[in-house]
Amino acid sequence: MSIAEDKSSGSLQRRSGTLLISALVAALGSFLFGFDTAVISGTTEALRSVFDLNDNTLGFTVSSALIGTLFGALLVGRPSDWWGRRPVLAMLAVLFLVSAVGCAVAGDWYTLLFFRWLGGMWPNGVVLVSECWQNASRPLVAGIMGAGINLGILLLSQLSRLWPITSDSWRWMFELGALSAVLGILVLWFLPESPKWLATRASRRKTSPPGPPVPGASGESADSAAGNPRAGSVGELFRPPLLRRTLIGILLASIPLIGAWAGSKWMVPWADQVAGAAHPGYKAIVQGWWALGATLGSFAGAQVAHWLGRRCSYFLISLGTTALTLAMFQLTAPLQASFLPVVFAQGLVATLFFGWLPLYLPELFPTRVRATGAGVAMNFGRFGTAAGVLISGALFSLLGGSYPLVGAFGALIYAVGMIAIWGAPDTGGQDL
């Protein structure tokens, strides 16, 4: 073998290793996010009893993590664009571990609320993975990320069938989250840096003048104003030419998140209410059927976006999710023979969004602000979701505690997506 061939072979092996490790991080990070999401849903009634929570304080408990991810996007997006994806992602894995341990040992509601507020891995991780893979391969890894979220939910639903969650037994769920975070930190030890970020950093070093940046008339540094590929700021996202892309990204990410938390999630307490003490495991069965459909749907979402195009696929997913969510709350009911199949179908179609988003959001932004932009888009959506949770809780009270009615109203947010997507840029599957 010649020296050139040997170098080529070594480069290919390193490239394969990078892709494999990035896929593992994508799957594990998404799994942790899904597991953590399911934990707070599964412990709702237990926390109500243990900490004597009313509907308002319970709503704050659920939404605190969503609000925390918004602050996470604002605080870690720019460091990720400046210092690299890998070190910030490692820092967030440690933060996830601290959050899980803190929740597991919390002795009062305020302590639990604080640790639930601490950040998450998703915004930074999805950017790193998208930059490690070629455009043609991204649907596969985006699907892995989407499926990982719902595998975490599916696993927890099955564990809670074996070990029911009660006011005396709920801390173990957070302890399992802490164990998963330790595994995540071990994987991150071997994670390479994003090659696209490294290339952008090299370009910045060549084009940036020596010494500290000199502020320009617009508040930007002189070399940024001259068009050099510096790492951008949150402020850049809210100025032309990126303003429109940022707002579109926020809107498209908000719709499925608000729909899931303020609409679809009502099926679980509804099932618990209807089944009652006669069928104590029915709630976990319902969550398991939904999570099984969701695992398949979130994996397929990126493939559907790749086959049908970004805009057409989002429109069809919005249409299907609206119809199935309305059917779940108005055309069937828990314990009826048709309920679980409809729950499965709704989970499958509604979570196509979560394979679509990891594929599309990074494509909206240039490399220098990709982590910040994708994080802001996804997590401003979570802020809207937190507001949606509180509003839907108030609506639940106004509607006399009717789960079918509040779920049906929540389904209408998906219909907004059928209109909003046609104002979105058609990226054509390419980076900006």
ZIHU-V761875 format. One record per residue. N is the residue number from 1. BURIAL is # if it has 9 or more other C-alpha atoms within 8 Angstrom, else .. D_FIRST is the distance of its C-alpha to the first C-alpha in Angstrom with 2 decimals. Layout:
N,BURIAL,D_FIRST
N,BURIAL,D_FIRST
This chain:
1,.,0.00
2,.,3.80
3,.,6.69
4,.,8.20
5,.,6.09
6,#,6.33
7,.,9.89
8,.,10.55
9,.,9.88
10,.,12.05
11,.,14.54
12,.,14.91
13,.,15.58
14,.,18.06
15,.,19.62
16,.,20.12
17,.,21.63
18,#,23.90
19,#,25.14
20,.,25.84
21,#,27.73
22,#,29.62
23,#,30.68
24,#,31.92
25,#,33.86
26,#,35.28
27,#,36.47
28,#,37.85
29,#,39.53
30,#,41.15
31,#,42.21
32,#,43.90
33,#,45.66
34,#,46.92
35,#,48.02
36,#,49.87
37,#,51.55
38,#,52.73
39,#,54.03
40,#,56.58
41,.,57.68
42,.,58.05
43,#,60.05
44,#,62.43
45,#,65.52
46,#,64.85
47,#,64.55
48,#,67.72
49,#,69.57
50,.,68.12
51,.,68.57
52,.,71.56
53,#,69.92
54,.,71.70
55,.,70.11
56,#,69.53
57,.,67.92
58,#,65.80
59,#,64.63
60,#,63.67
61,#,61.73
62,#,59.66
63,#,59.19
64,#,58.46
65,#,54.75
66,#,54.59
67,#,56.26
68,#,53.97
69,#,50.87
70,#,52.48
71,#,52.86
72,#,49.30
73,#,48.05
74,#,50.15
75,.,49.26
76,#,45.51
77,#,44.33
78,#,44.45
79,#,42.95
80,#,40.02
81,#,39.62
82,.,40.00
83,.,38.27
84,#,35.66
85,#,35.65
86,#,34.30
87,#,36.99
88,#,39.84
89,#,38.64
90,#,38.50
91,.,42.01
92,#,43.29
93,#,41.97
94,#,44.02
95,#,46.96
96,#,46.74
97,#,46.96
98,#,50.01
99,#,51.59
100,#,51.23
101,#,52.63
102,#,55.43
103,#,56.52
104,#,56.45
105,.,58.86
106,#,60.98
107,.,64.65
108,.,66.11
109,.,65.40
110,.,64.72
111,#,61.98
112,#,60.37
113,#,60.67
114,#,58.96
115,#,55.94
116,#,55.66
117,#,55.57
118,#,52.40
119,#,49.36
120,#,46.47
121,#,42.70
122,#,42.51
123,#,42.73
124,#,39.99
125,#,37.69
126,#,37.84
127,#,36.86
128,#,33.83
129,#,32.57
130,#,33.35
131,#,31.29
132,#,28.17
133,#,28.10
134,.,27.82
135,.,31.17
136,.,30.46
137,.,29.63
138,#,32.59
139,#,35.15
140,#,33.35
141,#,33.22
142,#,36.71
143,#,37.90
144,#,36.49
145,#,38.43
146,#,41.58
147,#,41.43
148,#,40.87
149,#,44.22
150,#,46.13
151,#,44.43
152,#,45.93
153,#,49.31
154,#,49.01
155,#,48.19
156,#,51.15
157,#,53.49
158,#,52.72
159,#,53.05
160,#,56.39
161,#,57.61
162,.,56.97
163,.,58.31
164,.,60.84
165,#,61.03
166,#,64.46
167,#,66.16
168,.,65.59
169,.,61.95
170,#,59.73
171,#,57.97
172,.,55.33
173,#,53.82
174,#,53.06
175,#,51.84
176,.,49.22
177,#,48.13
178,#,47.69
179,#,45.51
180,#,43.25
181,#,43.01
182,#,41.77
183,.,38.90
184,#,38.22
185,#,38.07
186,.,35.51
187,#,33.23
188,#,33.76
189,.,32.52
190,.,28.95
191,#,29.43
192,.,27.37
193,#,29.34
194,#,29.68
195,.,27.10
196,#,29.87
197,#,32.28
198,#,29.88
199,.,29.47
200,#,33.26
201,#,33.89
202,.,31.73
203,#,33.72
204,#,36.96
205,.,36.22
206,.,35.62
207,#,38.76
208,#,41.18
209,.,43.55
210,.,43.91
211,.,46.67
212,.,48.25
213,.,48.65
214,.,51.85
215,#,53.82
216,#,54.52
217,.,57.64
218,.,56.37
219,.,55.44
220,#,51.71
221,#,49.85
222,#,49.66
223,#,45.92
224,#,46.12
225,#,48.94
226,.,46.89
227,.,44.31
228,#,41.58
229,#,39.41
230,#,41.08
231,#,41.45
232,#,44.64
233,#,47.66
234,#,49.76
235,.,52.26
236,#,49.81
237,#,49.55
238,#,53.30
239,.,53.49
240,.,52.58
241,.,50.12
242,#,48.83
243,#,52.27
244,.,52.46
245,#,49.00
246,#,49.92
247,#,53.23
248,#,51.74
249,#,49.07
250,#,51.82
251,#,53.97
252,#,51.32
253,#,50.23
254,#,53.88
255,#,55.02
256,#,53.06
257,#,53.50
258,#,57.25
259,#,57.56
260,#,55.83
261,#,57.76
262,#,61.10
263,#,61.18
264,#,58.93
265,#,59.08
266,#,62.83
267,#,62.16
268,#,61.44
269,#,64.76
270,#,66.53
271,#,65.21
272,#,66.29
273,.,69.73
274,.,70.33
275,#,68.99
276,.,70.73
277,.,71.39
278,.,71.58
279,.,67.82
280,#,66.27
281,.,62.70
282,#,62.93
283,#,61.61
284,#,58.34
285,#,58.12
286,#,58.56
287,#,55.93
288,#,53.53
289,#,54.05
290,#,53.56
291,#,50.40
292,#,48.92
293,#,49.53
294,#,48.32
295,#,44.97
296,#,44.33
297,#,45.76
298,#,43.90
299,#,40.56
300,#,41.54
301,#,42.97
302,#,39.78
303,#,38.90
304,#,42.43
305,#,42.11
306,#,38.87
307,.,40.48
308,.,43.95
309,#,43.33
310,#,44.31
311,#,47.98
312,#,48.88
313,#,47.35
314,#,49.22
315,#,52.45
316,#,52.13
317,#,51.23
318,#,54.29
319,#,56.50
320,#,55.43
321,#,55.73
322,#,59.19
323,.,60.43
324,#,59.04
325,#,60.25
326,#,63.71
327,#,63.68
328,#,62.71
329,#,65.65
330,#,68.24
331,.,67.73
332,#,67.02
333,#,67.54
334,#,66.31
335,.,67.14
336,.,67.51
337,.,65.29
338,.,63.68
339,#,62.84
340,#,59.59
341,.,57.99
342,#,58.94
343,#,57.57
344,#,54.24
345,#,54.15
346,#,55.15
347,#,52.43
348,#,49.81
349,#,50.90
350,#,51.93
351,#,48.58
352,#,46.59
353,#,47.40
354,#,45.29
355,#,42.10
356,#,43.16
357,#,43.86
358,#,40.45
359,#,38.94
360,#,41.56
361,#,42.79
362,#,39.61
363,#,39.42
364,#,42.84
365,#,41.89
366,#,39.58
367,#,37.00
368,#,39.26
369,#,41.98
370,#,40.16
371,#,40.79
372,#,44.35
373,#,45.05
374,#,43.76
375,#,45.50
376,#,48.76
377,#,48.74
378,#,48.20
379,#,50.42
380,#,53.30
381,#,53.33
382,#,53.74
383,#,56.64
384,#,58.24
385,#,57.58
386,#,59.39
387,#,62.34
388,#,62.12
389,#,62.36
390,#,65.49
391,.,67.01
392,#,66.36
393,#,67.97
394,.,71.03
395,#,71.04
396,#,70.90
397,.,74.10
398,.,75.78
399,#,75.03
400,.,76.73
401,.,73.66
402,.,72.46
403,#,68.75
404,#,68.70
405,#,70.22
406,#,68.07
407,#,64.92
408,#,66.02
409,#,66.67
410,#,63.24
411,#,61.70
412,#,62.99
413,#,60.47
414,#,57.78
415,#,59.84
416,#,59.41
417,#,55.68
418,#,56.46
419,#,57.98
420,#,55.85
421,#,52.50
422,.,53.59
423,.,53.87
424,#,50.27
425,.,47.56
426,.,45.26
427,#,41.83
428,.,40.07
429,#,37.45
430,.,36.14
431,#,36.36
432,.,39.13
